[in-house]
Amino acid sequence: MENFSVAISYNGSLGWVEYDEAERKVKVNLDDAEGKALAEKFLTTSHEIKIPHETLLDFTAENIDPNESAKNLQIVLTRLWEATGVHVDWSRPVDYVKAHPHY
């Protein structure tokens, strides 16, 4: 079972969020203490999110727990920046960030 990871950034600091499938746990790796605390709090809390279905007008509000699955975490990550200012760098290679967690 491979863990899901994605790069993040906050106030000039690079890091990543990782989801451990076996433990069903989200871990935030970021050198900025404020950004790390904001991301950890947001990513370990359930959120009511409107999820799209068949059409652009077909949404239902669902309670999403990011610790339940990698898919749920990915849904909650789409709201991270707006809620906390922590940016999800979807296109940044996360393996590079893990090896070089700085700009």
C-alpha positions as CSV (number, residue, x, y, z in Angstrom):
1,M,0.0,0.0,0.0
2,E,1.5,3.3,-1.1
3,N,0.9,6.5,0.8
4,F,-0.5,9.6,-0.9
5,S,1.6,12.7,-0.8
6,V,1.3,16.2,-2.2
7,A,3.6,19.3,-1.9
8,I,2.5,22.4,0.0
9,S,3.9,25.8,0.6
10,Y,3.3,28.6,3.2
11,N,5.1,31.9,3.6
12,G,8.1,30.8,1.6
13,S,8.4,27.4,3.2
14,L,8.0,24.2,1.2
15,G,6.6,21.0,2.7
16,W,4.2,18.2,2.0
17,V,1.1,16.5,3.3
18,E,1.1,12.7,3.5
19,Y,-1.7,10.2,4.1
20,D,-0.8,6.9,5.7
21,E,-3.3,4.4,4.3
22,A,-2.5,1.7,6.9
23,E,-3.0,4.1,9.9
24,R,-5.6,6.3,8.3
25,K,-3.7,9.3,9.4
26,V,-2.8,12.7,7.8
27,K,0.7,14.1,8.5
28,V,1.8,17.6,7.7
29,N,5.6,18.2,7.1
30,L,6.3,21.9,7.0
31,D,9.1,24.0,8.6
32,D,6.8,27.0,9.2
33,A,5.1,26.4,12.6
34,E,2.1,28.6,11.9
35,G,1.4,27.0,8.6
36,K,1.9,23.5,10.0
37,A,-0.5,24.2,12.8
38,L,-3.2,25.7,10.5
39,A,-2.9,22.8,8.0
40,E,-2.9,20.1,10.7
41,K,-6.0,21.5,12.4
42,F,-7.9,21.9,9.0
43,L,-6.8,18.4,7.7
44,T,-7.8,16.5,10.9
45,T,-11.3,18.0,11.1
46,S,-14.4,16.8,9.3
47,H,-15.9,19.4,6.9
48,E,-19.3,19.7,5.2
49,I,-18.5,20.1,1.5
50,K,-20.8,20.3,-1.5
51,I,-19.9,17.4,-3.7
52,P,-20.8,17.5,-7.5
53,H,-22.7,14.6,-9.1
54,E,-24.3,14.3,-12.6
55,T,-24.6,17.9,-13.7
56,L,-23.1,21.3,-12.8
57,L,-26.2,22.0,-10.7
58,D,-26.3,18.6,-8.9
59,F,-24.6,19.0,-5.6
60,T,-25.1,17.4,-2.2
61,A,-23.6,18.5,1.1
62,E,-21.6,15.7,2.5
63,N,-19.6,15.4,5.7
64,I,-16.0,14.6,4.6
65,D,-13.5,13.2,7.1
66,P,-9.9,13.7,5.6
67,N,-8.6,10.9,7.8
68,E,-11.0,8.3,6.4
69,S,-9.3,7.9,3.0
70,A,-6.8,9.4,0.5
71,K,-9.8,10.4,-1.7
72,N,-11.4,12.3,1.2
73,L,-8.1,14.0,2.0
74,Q,-7.8,15.1,-1.6
75,I,-11.3,16.6,-1.5
76,V,-10.5,18.5,1.7
77,L,-7.2,19.7,0.2
78,T,-9.1,21.6,-2.4
79,R,-10.4,23.9,0.4
80,L,-7.1,24.2,2.3
81,W,-5.7,27.4,0.7
82,E,-8.9,29.4,1.1
83,A,-9.3,28.4,4.7
84,T,-5.7,28.6,5.9
85,G,-3.5,30.3,3.3
86,V,-1.5,27.0,2.9
87,H,-1.1,26.4,-0.8
88,V,-1.4,22.9,-2.3
89,D,1.3,22.6,-5.0
90,W,-0.5,19.9,-7.0
91,S,2.0,20.1,-9.9
92,R,5.2,20.4,-7.9
93,P,7.0,17.0,-7.8
94,V,6.6,15.9,-4.1
95,D,9.6,13.6,-4.2
96,Y,11.8,16.7,-5.1
97,V,10.2,18.7,-2.2
98,K,10.9,15.8,0.2
99,A,14.6,15.8,-0.9
100,H,14.9,19.6,-1.0
101,P,12.3,21.2,1.3
102,H,13.3,24.8,0.5
103,Y,13.2,27.3,-2.4
